[in-house]
């Protein structure tokens, strides 16, 4: 008859430099998805959502982004923005992932020569 295996409990201490940390793989993957805007797949923003994300008012967003880049941003031209028809109850709608990518790519131009 075989003896049961022995179990030994031990404790290991690993010292990390002050500028390093250990994170779970899931946490790191979430950060990568966020950085790549993957967490925005299938998400739509309202004008209020965009105002909060940019920390800018409606007029500034319209003047410096929506009107300035209409040809690129309009869904009618394949862009991520639905421009509501004036005089209707339609609401602004922004496809979040491509809009976030546009804002990231065009950040310097948006904030250069602003009013």
CORPEFEN-V681683 format. One line per field, one symbol per residue. burial: I if it has 9 or more other ideal C-beta (glycine too) atoms within 8 Angstrom, else O. Layout:
burial=???
This chain:
burial=OOOOOOOOOOOOOOOOOOOOOOOOOOOIOIOIIIOOIIOIOOOOIIIOIIIOOOOOOOOOIIIIIIOOIIOOIIIOOOIIIOIOOOOOOOOIIIIIIIIIIIIOOIOOOIOOOOO
